[in-house]
Amino acid sequence: MLDKKEKLVLLFLTQVCHDKKTYLIPTQDIAQFVSKKYVISLAELDDIMISLCKDNYLDFVVSDSKKGYYYCINLKNKGLTFKKDLIKQRRELVWLITRTLLLTVLSFVLGLLLKVIFKG
């Protein structure tokens, strides 16, 4: 199960790498996107990337050049389908809540009907 920062990083990576499987991206871009909601350091970003790699979402190689620190990211199938899986989880949650509410209303109505039938 991914935490909020990992989900945000993976969401950004799937938006950036939607056409290609492999992409070269500076760490500042990822940190800037995540910093809209959370404060993140480069060391924490490295830990998140390692965690995503262990969870089989992506492979990455760190590159240090004159212009800065870069990740060469290769999204795996699990990483490519992350957005679709997230939407699917939300749909299932909405369906579960709707089903629970409908069953609650049905049991209430059935209880009223039984009360009316056996009282009178």
N, CA, C and O atoms as a MOPAC input file, in Angstrom:
PM7 MOZYME 1SCF
protein

 N      0.83100 1    -1.17100 1     0.00000 1
 C      0.00000 1     0.00000 1     0.00000 1
 C      0.88200 1     1.24200 1     0.00000 1
 O      1.80500 1     1.35600 1     0.80600 1
 N      0.59900 1     2.15800 1    -0.89300 1
 C      1.40000 1     3.36500 1    -1.02700 1
 C      0.90300 1     4.45300 1    -0.09400 1
 O     -0.29800 1     4.57400 1     0.14800 1
 N      1.83200 1     5.24500 1     0.43200 1
 C      1.40100 1     6.37600 1     1.23800 1
 C      1.12300 1     7.57400 1     0.31400 1
 O      1.26600 1     7.47300 1    -0.90500 1
 N      0.73100 1     8.68800 1     0.90200 1
 C      0.27800 1     9.83900 1     0.10800 1
 C      1.39200 1    10.43800 1    -0.74400 1
 O      1.15800 1    10.82200 1    -1.89000 1
 N      2.58100 1    10.52100 1    -0.20200 1
 C      3.69700 1    11.09100 1    -0.96700 1
 C      4.08600 1    10.18100 1    -2.12600 1
 O      4.37900 1    10.66000 1    -3.22200 1
 N      4.09000 1     8.88200 1    -1.89000 1
 C      4.42200 1     7.94000 1    -2.96500 1
 C      3.38200 1     8.00000 1    -4.07100 1
 O      3.72800 1     7.95600 1    -5.25100 1
 N      2.11500 1     8.10000 1    -3.70100 1
 C      1.06300 1     8.21200 1    -4.70700 1
 C      1.22100 1     9.48200 1    -5.52500 1
 O      1.03300 1     9.46800 1    -6.74200 1
 N      1.56400 1    10.57500 1    -4.86500 1
 C      1.73000 1    11.84600 1    -5.55700 1
 C      2.92100 1    11.80100 1    -6.51700 1
 O      2.83400 1    12.30300 1    -7.63700 1
 N      4.01900 1    11.20800 1    -6.08500 1
 C      5.19500 1    11.08000 1    -6.95600 1
 C      4.86400 1    10.18800 1    -8.15100 1
 O      5.20400 1    10.52100 1    -9.28600 1
 N      4.21000 1     9.07100 1    -7.90600 1
 C      3.87000 1     8.15600 1    -8.99000 1
 C      2.84900 1     8.77400 1    -9.93900 1
 O      2.90600 1     8.53400 1   -11.14500 1
 N      1.92900 1     9.55300 1    -9.42100 1
 C      0.96100 1    10.24500 1   -10.26500 1
 C      1.66900 1    11.23200 1   -11.18400 1
 O      1.34100 1    11.32800 1   -12.36700 1
 N      2.63100 1    11.95800 1   -10.64600 1
 C      3.40800 1    12.89000 1   -11.47400 1
 C      4.19300 1    12.14900 1   -12.54200 1
 O      4.24000 1    12.57800 1   -13.69500 1
 N      4.80800 1    11.03800 1   -12.16100 1
 C      5.60800 1    10.28200 1   -13.12100 1
 C      4.75200 1     9.69400 1   -14.23200 1
 O      5.18900 1     9.64100 1   -15.38200 1
 N      3.54800 1     9.25400 1   -13.91200 1
 C      2.67300 1     8.72100 1   -14.96800 1
 C      2.16400 1     9.83000 1   -15.88200 1
 O      1.89700 1     9.58300 1   -17.05800 1
 N      2.02600 1    11.04200 1   -15.36200 1
 C      1.62700 1    12.16200 1   -16.21600 1
 C      2.75900 1    12.55700 1   -17.15800 1
 O      2.52200 1    12.84900 1   -18.33000 1
 N      3.97100 1    12.56500 1   -16.65300 1
 C      5.12200 1    12.97500 1   -17.45500 1
 C      5.50200 1    11.89300 1   -18.46700 1
 O      5.82300 1    12.20600 1   -19.61300 1
 N      5.46900 1    10.64500 1   -18.06100 1
 C      5.93000 1     9.52900 1   -18.89600 1
 C      4.77500 1     8.81800 1   -19.60300 1
 O      4.87000 1     7.61700 1   -19.85200 1
 N      3.71700 1     9.50400 1   -19.92600 1
 C      2.55200 1     8.82400 1   -20.50300 1
 C      2.80200 1     8.31800 1   -21.92100 1
 O      2.20400 1     7.31900 1   -22.32100 1
 N      3.66200 1     8.97400 1   -22.69000 1
 C      3.92600 1     8.52600 1   -24.05500 1
 C      5.03400 1     7.48500 1   -24.12000 1
 O      4.95400 1     6.52700 1   -24.88900 1
 N      6.05200 1     7.67700 1   -23.31800 1
 C      7.20200 1     6.78700 1   -23.35500 1
 C      7.27800 1     5.98600 1   -22.06700 1
 O      6.74600 1     6.38900 1   -21.03300 1
 N      7.93400 1     4.87000 1   -22.14700 1
 C      8.18200 1     4.10500 1   -20.93000 1
 C      9.40100 1     4.63900 1   -20.19800 1
 O      9.44200 1     4.59000 1   -18.96900 1
 N     10.39300 1     5.14700 1   -20.91500 1
 C     11.61800 1     5.64100 1   -20.30400 1
 C     11.69100 1     7.15300 1   -20.46200 1
 O     11.40700 1     7.69700 1   -21.52900 1
 N     12.07700 1     7.81900 1   -19.37800 1
 C     12.09600 1     9.27500 1   -19.40000 1
 C     13.18500 1     9.78500 1   -18.46900 1
 O     13.40700 1     9.21700 1   -17.39900 1
 N     13.86600 1    10.85200 1   -18.87100 1
 C     14.88300 1    11.49700 1   -18.06600 1
 C     14.26300 1    12.74600 1   -17.44100 1
 O     13.81800 1    13.64500 1   -18.15400 1
 N     14.23700 1    12.79800 1   -16.12200 1
 C     13.55300 1    13.89400 1   -15.44200 1
 C     14.40900 1    14.41400 1   -14.28900 1
 O     14.98500 1    13.62700 1   -13.53900 1
 N     14.49300 1    15.73800 1   -14.14800 1
 C     15.25200 1    16.29000 1   -13.02000 1
 C     14.49300 1    16.11100 1   -11.70400 1
 O     13.26300 1    16.15100 1   -11.66100 1
 N     15.25900 1    15.91600 1   -10.64400 1
 C     14.63200 1    15.71400 1    -9.33700 1
 C     13.90200 1    16.96400 1    -8.87400 1
 O     12.94600 1    16.87000 1    -8.10300 1
 N     14.33600 1    18.13100 1    -9.33200 1
 C     13.68100 1    19.37200 1    -8.92800 1
 C     12.24600 1    19.42900 1    -9.42600 1
 O     11.38300 1    19.97900 1    -8.74100 1
 N     11.96900 1    18.87200 1   -10.60300 1
 C     10.59700 1    18.86200 1   -11.12700 1
 C      9.68000 1    18.02300 1   -10.24600 1
 O      8.55400 1    18.42300 1    -9.95000 1
 N     10.16200 1    16.87300 1    -9.83500 1
 C      9.36400 1    15.99800 1    -8.96200 1
 C      9.14800 1    16.66700 1    -7.60900 1
 O      8.03200 1    16.69500 1    -7.09000 1
 N     10.22700 1    17.20600 1    -7.04600 1
 C     10.12900 1    17.85800 1    -5.73400 1
 C      9.21800 1    19.07100 1    -5.79300 1
 O      8.47400 1    19.32900 1    -4.84700 1
 N      9.26200 1    19.81800 1    -6.88500 1
 C      8.40900 1    20.99600 1    -7.03100 1
 C      6.93600 1    20.58800 1    -7.10700 1
 O      6.08400 1    21.26200 1    -6.52900 1
 N      6.62300 1    19.49800 1    -7.80900 1
 C      5.23900 1    19.03600 1    -7.91100 1
 C      4.72900 1    18.55500 1    -6.55400 1
 O      3.60300 1    18.87000 1    -6.16700 1
 N      5.54200 1    17.80400 1    -5.84100 1
 C      5.13300 1    17.26300 1    -4.53900 1
 C      5.05400 1    18.37400 1    -3.49000 1
 O      4.24100 1    18.30100 1    -2.56900 1
 N      5.89600 1    19.40300 1    -3.62800 1
 C      5.93600 1    20.46800 1    -2.62200 1
 C      4.68000 1    21.33300 1    -2.62200 1
 O      4.51600 1    22.17100 1    -1.73600 1
 N      3.79800 1    21.15000 1    -3.59100 1
 C      2.52400 1    21.86900 1    -3.56400 1
 C      1.66200 1    21.41200 1    -2.39200 1
 O      0.85600 1    22.18300 1    -1.87100 1
 N      1.83300 1    20.15100 1    -1.97700 1
 C      1.05700 1    19.60400 1    -0.86000 1
 C      1.91700 1    19.24400 1     0.34400 1
 O      1.47300 1    19.39000 1     1.48300 1
 N      3.13600 1    18.77500 1     0.11000 1
 C      3.99500 1    18.29000 1     1.18800 1
 C      5.38900 1    18.87900 1     1.04500 1
 O      5.82800 1    19.20600 1    -0.05800 1
 N      6.06800 1    19.00800 1     2.15400 1
 C      7.46800 1    19.40600 1     2.14500 1
 C      8.29300 1    18.13700 1     1.96600 1
 O      8.10600 1    17.15600 1     2.68600 1
 N      9.20500 1    18.16800 1     1.00200 1
 C      9.97800 1    16.96400 1     0.69600 1
 C     11.42300 1    17.35200 1     0.42000 1
 O     11.69500 1    18.36400 1    -0.22500 1
 N     12.34400 1    16.53700 1     0.91400 1
 C     13.76700 1    16.74600 1     0.65200 1
 C     14.21300 1    15.76500 1    -0.42400 1
 O     13.49200 1    14.82900 1    -0.77000 1
 N     15.41700 1    15.99600 1    -0.94600 1
 C     15.93100 1    15.09000 1    -1.97800 1
 C     16.23900 1    13.70900 1    -1.40500 1
 O     16.10700 1    12.70500 1    -2.10400 1
 N     16.64500 1    13.65400 1    -0.15100 1
 C     16.90200 1    12.35400 1     0.48300 1
 C     15.59400 1    11.57700 1     0.63200 1
 O     15.55400 1    10.36600 1     0.41100 1
 N     14.53600 1    12.27500 1     1.00400 1
 C     13.23200 1    11.61800 1     1.13000 1
 C     12.70800 1    11.18700 1    -0.24300 1
 O     12.07500 1    10.14000 1    -0.37200 1
 N     12.97700 1    12.00400 1    -1.26300 1
 C     12.58500 1    11.64400 1    -2.62200 1
 C     13.32900 1    10.39200 1    -3.08000 1
 O     12.74900 1     9.53800 1    -3.75100 1
 N     14.60400 1    10.27700 1    -2.72600 1
 C     15.36500 1     9.06000 1    -3.04600 1
 C     14.74500 1     7.84300 1    -2.37200 1
 O     14.63000 1     6.78000 1    -2.98300 1
 N     14.34600 1     8.00000 1    -1.11200 1
 C     13.71000 1     6.88600 1    -0.39200 1
 C     12.39300 1     6.48900 1    -1.04400 1
 O     12.07900 1     5.30200 1    -1.13800 1
 N     11.62500 1     7.46700 1    -1.49000 1
 C     10.35500 1     7.18500 1    -2.16300 1
 C     10.60000 1     6.44500 1    -3.47200 1
 O      9.89200 1     5.48900 1    -3.78900 1
 N     11.59300 1     6.88000 1    -4.22600 1
 C     11.89900 1     6.21900 1    -5.50100 1
 C     12.36500 1     4.78700 1    -5.27200 1
 O     11.99600 1     3.89100 1    -6.03100 1
 N     13.16500 1     4.56100 1    -4.24300 1
 C     13.61400 1     3.19900 1    -3.92300 1
 C     12.42300 1     2.33500 1    -3.52200 1
 O     12.33600 1     1.16800 1    -3.90500 1
 N     11.50900 1     2.91300 1    -2.75000 1
 C     10.31800 1     2.18200 1    -2.33100 1
 C      9.44000 1     1.81300 1    -3.52600 1
 O      8.92000 1     0.70000 1    -3.59900 1
 N      9.27600 1     2.75400 1    -4.46100 1
 C      8.48600 1     2.47100 1    -5.66300 1
 C      9.16500 1     1.41500 1    -6.52800 1
 O      8.49400 1     0.61300 1    -7.17700 1
 N     10.47100 1     1.41700 1    -6.53500 1
 C     11.22100 1     0.41000 1    -7.27900 1
 C     11.03800 1    -0.96800 1    -6.65100 1
 O     10.87400 1    -1.96000 1    -7.36100 1
 N     11.06700 1    -1.03000 1    -5.31500 1
 C     10.86700 1    -2.30100 1    -4.62400 1
 C      9.44800 1    -2.82900 1    -4.79200 1
 O      9.22800 1    -4.04000 1    -4.80700 1
 N      8.47400 1    -1.90700 1    -4.91900 1
 C      7.08400 1    -2.30500 1    -5.11600 1
 C      6.77000 1    -2.64700 1    -6.56700 1
 O      5.61900 1    -2.92200 1    -6.90600 1
 N      7.79900 1    -2.63200 1    -7.43400 1
 C      7.69300 1    -3.04600 1    -8.83300 1
 C      6.85600 1    -2.08200 1    -9.67800 1
 O      6.17000 1    -2.50600 1   -10.60800 1
 N      6.91100 1    -0.79100 1    -9.35600 1
 C      6.23800 1     0.22000 1   -10.16400 1
 C      7.16400 1     0.77800 1   -11.24500 1
 O      6.71000 1     1.13500 1   -12.33200 1
 N      8.45000 1     0.85000 1   -10.94700 1
 C      9.39200 1     1.46500 1   -11.87900 1
 C     10.80300 1     0.98300 1   -11.60900 1
 O     11.10000 1     0.38800 1   -10.57300 1
 N     11.66200 1     1.26100 1   -12.58100 1
 C     13.10500 1     1.11700 1   -12.43000 1
 C     13.68900 1     2.49700 1   -12.65600 1
 O     13.18200 1     3.26200 1   -13.47600 1
 N     14.74700 1     2.82000 1   -11.93700 1
 C     15.35500 1     4.12100 1   -12.14500 1
 C     16.86000 1     4.04800 1   -11.94800 1
 O     17.38200 1     3.19000 1   -11.23600 1
 N     17.53300 1     4.97700 1   -12.60300 1
 C     18.96900 1     5.13700 1   -12.47800 1
 C     19.21300 1     6.60300 1   -12.15100 1
 O     18.61700 1     7.49300 1   -12.75800 1
 N     20.08800 1     6.84200 1   -11.19500 1
 C     20.41300 1     8.20300 1   -10.78300 1
 C     21.57600 1     8.70800 1   -11.61900 1
 O     22.57200 1     8.00900 1   -11.80200 1
 N     21.44000 1     9.92800 1   -12.12500 1
 C     22.49200 1    10.53300 1   -12.92500 1
 C     22.81200 1    11.90900 1   -12.34600 1
 O     21.92000 1    12.72800 1   -12.12800 1
 N     24.07400 1    12.14200 1   -12.10600 1
 C     24.50700 1    13.43000 1   -11.57600 1
 C     25.31600 1    14.12500 1   -12.66100 1
 O     26.38100 1    13.64100 1   -13.04700 1
 N     24.82700 1    15.24900 1   -13.15400 1
 C     25.52100 1    15.97000 1   -14.20700 1
 C     25.81700 1    17.39100 1   -13.73800 1
 O     25.53200 1    17.75400 1   -12.59600 1
 N     26.39100 1    18.18800 1   -14.63500 1
 C     26.70600 1    19.57500 1   -14.30000 1
 C     25.43400 1    20.38700 1   -14.06000 1
 O     25.42600 1    21.33000 1   -13.26900 1
 N     24.37400 1    20.01200 1   -14.74500 1
 C     23.10700 1    20.75500 1   -14.62900 1
 C     22.29900 1    20.34700 1   -13.41100 1
 O     21.36100 1    21.05100 1   -13.03800 1
 N     22.62900 1    19.25000 1   -12.79300 1
 C     21.90200 1    18.83100 1   -11.60400 1
 C     21.76500 1    17.33000 1   -11.48200 1
 O     22.48900 1    16.55500 1   -12.10700 1
 N     20.81600 1    16.95400 1   -10.66100 1
 C     20.56100 1    15.57000 1   -10.29000 1
 C     19.36700 1    15.07100 1   -11.10400 1
 O     18.30300 1    15.68700 1   -11.04800 1
 N     19.50300 1    13.98300 1   -11.85300 1
 C     18.45400 1    13.47800 1   -12.73400 1
 C     18.12400 1    12.02800 1   -12.41100 1
 O     18.96100 1    11.28200 1   -11.90400 1
 N     16.89900 1    11.64900 1   -12.71000 1
 C     16.48200 1    10.25100 1   -12.66700 1
 C     16.17500 1     9.80900 1   -14.09600 1
 O     15.47900 1    10.50600 1   -14.83400 1
 N     16.68800 1     8.67100 1   -14.47000 1
 C     16.27600 1     8.02400 1   -15.71000 1
 C     15.25800 1     6.96000 1   -15.29300 1
 O     15.62000 1     5.93300 1   -14.71900 1
 N     13.99500 1     7.21500 1   -15.58500 1
 C     12.90600 1     6.40000 1   -15.06300 1
 C     12.34000 1     5.51500 1   -16.16500 1
 O     12.06700 1     5.97000 1   -17.27500 1
 N     12.17300 1     4.24800 1   -15.83200 1
 C     11.54400 1     3.28000 1   -16.72100 1
 C     10.32200 1     2.72800 1   -15.99800 1
 O     10.45600 1     1.95100 1   -15.05200 1
 N      9.12600 1     3.12900 1   -16.44100 1
 C      7.89100 1     2.65300 1   -15.80400 1
 C      7.60800 1     1.22000 1   -16.21400 1
 O      7.67800 1     0.86700 1   -17.39100 1
 N      7.28800 1     0.40500 1   -15.22900 1
 C      6.87900 1    -0.97200 1   -15.50000 1
 C      5.37400 1    -1.00000 1   -15.72300 1
 O      4.71500 1     0.03200 1   -15.60500 1
 N      4.82600 1    -2.15900 1   -16.04000 1
 C      3.39000 1    -2.26700 1   -16.32000 1
 C      2.54300 1    -1.81300 1   -15.13400 1
 O      1.51900 1    -1.15300 1   -15.31200 1
 N      2.96800 1    -2.16200 1   -13.94000 1
 C      2.23300 1    -1.76400 1   -12.74000 1
 C      2.23000 1    -0.24200 1   -12.58700 1
 O      1.24400 1     0.33400 1   -12.12500 1
 N      3.32300 1     0.40500 1   -12.97100 1
 C      3.40300 1     1.86100 1   -12.92600 1
 C      2.58000 1     2.52100 1   -14.00800 1
 O      1.98600 1     3.57600 1   -13.79200 1
 N      2.54600 1     1.89100 1   -15.18700 1
 C      1.76600 1     2.45300 1   -16.29000 1
 C      0.26300 1     2.38400 1   -16.02500 1
 O     -0.48800 1     3.25200 1   -16.46900 1
 N     -0.17000 1     1.36600 1   -15.31100 1
 C     -1.60900 1     1.20900 1   -15.03800 1
 C     -2.01600 1     1.79500 1   -13.69000 1
 O     -3.14100 1     1.57500 1   -13.24000 1
 N     -1.12300 1     2.53600 1   -13.03800 1
 C     -1.41200 1     3.08600 1   -11.71300 1
 C     -2.62800 1     4.00300 1   -11.72100 1
 O     -3.48600 1     3.90500 1   -10.84300 1
 N     -2.70700 1     4.89400 1   -12.70500 1
 C     -3.82900 1     5.84000 1   -12.77100 1
 C     -5.15700 1     5.10700 1   -12.93300 1
 O     -6.14100 1     5.44700 1   -12.27700 1
 N     -5.18300 1     4.10500 1   -13.80200 1
 C     -6.41000 1     3.33100 1   -14.01400 1
 C     -6.80300 1     2.56500 1   -12.75900 1
 O     -7.98500 1     2.47600 1   -12.42700 1
 N     -5.82100 1     2.01500 1   -12.06500 1
 C     -6.09400 1     1.29000 1   -10.82200 1
 C     -6.62800 1     2.21900 1    -9.74800 1
 O     -7.49900 1     1.83400 1    -8.96700 1
 N     -6.11200 1     3.44300 1    -9.70200 1
 C     -6.58300 1     4.42500 1    -8.73100 1
 C     -8.04400 1     4.79500 1    -8.99900 1
 O     -8.83900 1     4.89900 1    -8.06500 1
 N     -8.39300 1     4.99100 1   -10.26200 1
 C     -9.77800 1     5.29600 1   -10.64000 1
 C    -10.68300 1     4.11400 1   -10.31600 1
 O    -11.80500 1     4.29700 1    -9.84400 1
 N    -10.19800 1     2.91000 1   -10.56900 1
 C    -10.97700 1     1.69800 1   -10.27500 1
 C    -11.24300 1     1.56800 1    -8.77700 1
 O    -12.34800 1     1.20000 1    -8.38000 1
 N    -10.25100 1     1.86200 1    -7.94500 1
 C    -10.43400 1     1.80800 1    -6.49300 1
 C    -11.47300 1     2.82300 1    -6.02900 1
 O    -12.28600 1     2.52300 1    -5.15500 1
 N    -11.45100 1     4.00800 1    -6.60200 1
 C    -12.43600 1     5.03400 1    -6.22900 1
 C    -13.84700 1     4.60900 1    -6.62500 1
 O    -14.79500 1     4.80800 1    -5.86500 1
 N    -13.98600 1     4.02300 1    -7.81700 1
 C    -15.30600 1     3.53600 1    -8.25000 1
 C    -15.82600 1     2.45600 1    -7.31000 1
 O    -16.99900 1     2.45900 1    -6.93700 1
 N    -14.94600 1     1.53400 1    -6.93100 1
 C    -15.35300 1     0.46400 1    -6.02100 1
 C    -15.76600 1     1.02000 1    -4.66600 1
 O    -16.70800 1     0.51700 1    -4.05400 1
 N    -15.07600 1     2.04400 1    -4.19200 1
 C    -15.43100 1     2.66900 1    -2.92000 1
 C    -16.79100 1     3.36000 1    -3.01200 1
 O    -17.60900 1     3.24300 1    -2.09900 1
 N    -17.03400 1     4.07200 1    -4.09900 1
 C    -18.33500 1     4.73400 1    -4.29100 1
 C    -19.43500 1     3.69100 1    -4.38500 1
 O    -20.50900 1     3.87500 1    -3.81400 1
 N    -19.18700 1     2.60100 1    -5.09500 1
 C    -20.19400 1     1.54600 1    -5.21500 1
 C    -20.48000 1     0.91100 1    -3.85900 1
 O    -21.63600 1     0.62100 1    -3.55200 1
 N    -19.45300 1     0.68900 1    -3.04500 1
 C    -19.62800 1     0.10900 1    -1.72400 1
 C    -20.47400 1     1.01200 1    -0.82800 1
 O    -21.36300 1     0.53300 1    -0.12300 1
 N    -20.20300 1     2.30300 1    -0.85500 1
 C    -20.97600 1     3.24900 1    -0.04500 1
 C    -22.41700 1     3.31500 1    -0.53200 1
 O    -23.33800 1     3.32400 1     0.28500 1
 N    -22.63400 1     3.36100 1    -1.84300 1
 C    -23.98600 1     3.41000 1    -2.40600 1
 C    -24.76800 1     2.15500 1    -2.05400 1
 O    -25.93200 1     2.23300 1    -1.66000 1
 N    -24.13800 1     1.01400 1    -2.19200 1
 C    -24.79700 1    -0.25500 1    -1.87000 1
 C    -25.17700 1    -0.31800 1    -0.39100 1
 O    -26.25900 1    -0.78800 1    -0.03900 1
 N    -24.28500 1     0.15500 1     0.46300 1
 C    -24.57000 1     0.15800 1     1.89700 1
 C    -25.74900 1     1.06600 1     2.22400 1
 O    -26.60900 1     0.70300 1     3.02600 1
 N    -25.79100 1     2.24000 1     1.61200 1
 C    -26.91100 1     3.15400 1     1.84100 1
 C    -28.23100 1     2.57100 1     1.33900 1
 O    -29.25500 1     2.68400 1     2.01200 1
 N    -28.21200 1     1.95100 1     0.16700 1
 C    -29.43000 1     1.34400 1    -0.37400 1
 C    -29.92400 1     0.20200 1     0.50900 1
 O    -31.12600 1     0.07800 1     0.74400 1
 N    -29.01800 1    -0.62300 1     0.99500 1
 C    -29.42600 1    -1.71200 1     1.88800 1
 C    -29.96600 1    -1.18200 1     3.21300 1
 O    -30.87800 1    -1.77400 1     3.79100 1
 N    -29.41900 1    -0.08300 1     3.69200 1
 C    -29.91500 1     0.52700 1     4.92500 1
 C    -31.33500 1     1.04100 1     4.74100 1
 O    -32.19500 1     0.81500 1     5.59200 1
 N    -31.58300 1     1.72800 1     3.63900 1
 C    -32.92600 1     2.23300 1     3.35100 1
 C    -33.89600 1     1.07800 1     3.17000 1
 O    -35.02000 1     1.13200 1     3.67000 1
 N    -33.48200 1     0.03500 1     2.46500 1
 C    -34.34500 1    -1.12400 1     2.24600 1
 C    -34.69900 1    -1.81400 1     3.56400 1
 O    -35.85000 1    -2.19800 1     3.77200 1
 N    -33.72300 1    -1.97100 1     4.44700 1
 C    -34.01800 1    -2.62100 1     5.73300 1
 C    -34.92400 1    -1.74600 1     6.59800 1
 O    -35.75200 1    -2.26800 1     7.34400 1
 N    -34.78100 1    -0.43500 1     6.50900 1
 C    -35.66200 1     0.46600 1     7.25600 1
 C    -37.10600 1     0.35700 1     6.76000 1
 O    -38.03900 1     0.26200 1     7.55600 1
 N    -37.27600 1     0.37200 1     5.44200 1
 C    -38.61600 1     0.25400 1     4.86100 1
 C    -39.21600 1    -1.10300 1     5.19400 1
 O    -40.39600 1    -1.18900 1     5.53500 1
 N    -38.43300 1    -2.14700 1     5.10200 1
 C    -38.91600 1    -3.49300 1     5.42300 1
 C    -39.31400 1    -3.58400 1     6.90300 1
 O    -40.30900 1    -4.22300 1     7.24400 1
 N    -38.53700 1    -2.94800 1     7.76800 1
 C    -38.87700 1    -2.92100 1     9.19100 1
 C    -40.19200 1    -2.20400 1     9.43800 1
 O    -40.99500 1    -2.64900 1    10.25900 1
 N    -40.42200 1    -1.10200 1     8.74100 1
 C    -41.69600 1    -0.38200 1     8.87900 1
 C    -42.86500 1    -1.23000 1     8.38900 1
 O    -43.92100 1    -1.26300 1     9.02100 1
 N    -42.67500 1    -1.91800 1     7.26100 1
 C    -43.73200 1    -2.78100 1     6.72500 1
 C    -44.06300 1    -3.90700 1     7.70000 1
 O    -45.23700 1    -4.19400 1     7.93400 1
 N    -43.05400 1    -4.54100 1     8.26500 1
 C    -43.28800 1    -5.63000 1     9.22100 1
 C    -43.97500 1    -5.10900 1    10.47800 1
 O    -44.81900 1    -5.79400 1    11.05600 1
 N    -43.62300 1    -3.91800 1    10.89700 1
 C    -44.25200 1    -3.31300 1    12.07200 1
 C    -45.74100 1    -3.05800 1    11.81400 1
 O    -46.58200 1    -3.30200 1    12.67900 1
 N    -46.04900 1    -2.56600 1    10.61700 1
 C    -47.43800 1    -2.30000 1    10.25100 1
 C    -48.23400 1    -3.59000 1    10.12800 1
 O    -49.37600 1    -3.66000 1    10.58300 1
 N    -47.64000 1    -4.61100 1     9.51600 1
 C    -48.33900 1    -5.86800 1     9.29600 1
 C    -48.65400 1    -6.57800 1    10.61900 1
 O    -49.77700 1    -7.04200 1    10.81600 1
 N    -47.67800 1    -6.66500 1    11.52100 1
 C    -47.88900 1    -7.44200 1    12.74900 1
 C    -48.53500 1    -6.64500 1    13.87000 1
 O    -48.93800 1    -7.23100 1    14.87500 1
 N    -48.64700 1    -5.35100 1    13.73500 1
 C    -49.30700 1    -4.55200 1    14.74800 1
 C    -50.80700 1    -4.50800 1    14.49900 1
 O    -51.60900 1    -4.48400 1    15.43300 1
 N    -51.15300 1    -4.49900 1    13.27800 1
 C    -52.56600 1    -4.27700 1    13.01000 1
 C    -53.19200 1    -5.44900 1    12.38200 1
 O    -54.38700 1    -5.42700 1    12.08900 1

